[in-house]
Amino acid sequence: MKFSTRQDIEAPAHFVFAQLTDFQSIEKQALRRGIEVKRKDDSQMNGVGAAWEAKVPFRGKWRDLHAEISQFEAPEELVAQARSGGLDMTISMELVPLSPKRTRLIVGFDVRPKTISARILVQSVKFAKTSLQRRFDKRVLKLSGTIAERFETGVSA
């Protein structure tokens, strides 16, 4: 099952990429939301191979999640792979500079079941795909707005 959306952000591509790859800030936000997240190697720099272990709530249960950066090409592309139970997930973010101070963010999220129980789960979620796509669009819109606001006010995170 795939989700995708795009948003234009009033900020340069290098600034947007820096915000998307501020993993310390993202980890702190997750912890504030009650998600347990731990970087596999605290000494590792941002880039390909950076990885995290997390416990995330999904459908009333806490699930173990392993995530790793698989592509990191500043300031154009960021791709992460994640696994949880029988699900393989890929999130990709592509940045397209439209002008010196405007960037298009294209986000894709792909979920692939690897087990029968995961297939049943994905099939049941497909019934709500329209509402999930709207939620996905809203979250990317909110993220884009936050990044643009940070650029306007000169705040980095």
BELNOR-V129300 format. One record per pair of residues at least 12 apart in sequence whose C-alpha atoms are under 7 Angstrom apart, sorted by the first residue. I is the first residue (numbers start at 1). J is the second residue. D is the distance in Angstrom with one decimal. If there is no record, write none. Layout:
BEGIN
((I/J/D) (I/J/D))
END
This chain:
BEGIN
((1/110/5.7) (1/111/5.2) (1/112/6.6) (2/109/5.7) (2/110/4.4) (2/111/6.4) (3/108/5.7) (3/109/5.1) (3/110/6.4) (3/133/6.3) (4/107/5.5) (4/108/4.2) (4/109/6.2) (5/106/5.9) (5/107/5.5) (5/108/6.7) (5/137/6.1) (6/104/6.8) (6/105/5.4) (6/106/4.3) (6/107/6.1) (7/104/5.6) (7/105/5.2) (7/106/6.6) (7/141/6.5) (7/144/6.8) (8/102/6.8) (8/103/5.6) (8/104/4.3) (8/105/6.1) (9/102/5.6) (9/103/5.2) (9/104/6.1) (9/144/5.8) (9/148/5.9) (10/101/5.9) (10/102/4.5) (10/103/6.5) (10/148/5.3) (11/101/4.6) (11/102/5.0) (11/103/6.2) (11/148/5.7) (11/151/6.1) (12/100/5.7) (12/101/4.3) (12/102/5.4) (12/103/5.9) (13/75/6.1) (13/95/6.4) (13/97/5.8) (13/103/5.5) (14/75/5.3) (16/147/6.6) (17/74/6.7) (17/75/5.4) (19/147/6.9) (25/157/6.8) (35/55/6.0) (35/56/5.5) (36/54/5.3) (36/55/5.1) (36/56/7.0) (37/52/6.8) (37/53/5.8) (37/54/4.2) (37/55/6.6) (38/52/5.6) (38/53/5.4) (38/54/6.3) (39/51/6.0) (39/52/4.3) (39/53/6.4) (40/52/5.2) (40/53/6.6) (47/69/6.6) (47/72/5.5) (48/69/5.0) (48/70/5.2) (48/71/5.7) (48/72/5.7) (49/68/6.0) (49/69/5.4) (49/70/6.4) (50/68/5.6) (50/69/5.5) (51/67/5.5) (51/68/4.1) (51/69/6.5) (52/66/5.9) (52/67/5.3) (52/68/6.4) (53/65/5.8) (53/66/4.8) (53/67/6.6) (54/66/6.5) (63/84/6.8) (64/84/5.8) (65/82/6.8) (65/83/5.7) (65/84/4.6) (66/82/5.4) (66/83/5.3) (66/84/6.6) (67/80/6.7) (67/81/5.6) (67/82/4.1) (67/83/6.5) (68/80/5.5) (68/81/5.4) (68/82/6.4) (69/81/6.4) (75/95/6.9) (76/94/5.7) (76/95/4.8) (76/96/6.8) (77/93/5.7) (77/94/4.6) (77/95/6.2) (78/92/5.8) (78/93/5.2) (78/94/6.6) (79/91/5.7) (79/92/4.3) (79/93/6.3) (80/92/6.5) (86/113/5.8) (86/114/4.9) (86/115/5.1) (86/118/5.3) (87/111/6.6) (87/112/5.7) (87/113/4.6) (87/114/5.8) (87/118/6.2) (88/111/5.9) (88/112/5.1) (88/113/6.3) (89/110/5.5) (89/111/4.5) (89/112/6.2) (90/109/5.7) (90/110/5.2) (90/111/6.7) (91/108/5.6) (91/109/4.5) (91/110/6.5) (92/107/5.7) (92/108/5.1) (92/109/6.6) (93/105/6.7) (93/106/5.6) (93/107/4.6) (93/108/6.6) (94/106/5.1) (94/107/6.5))
END
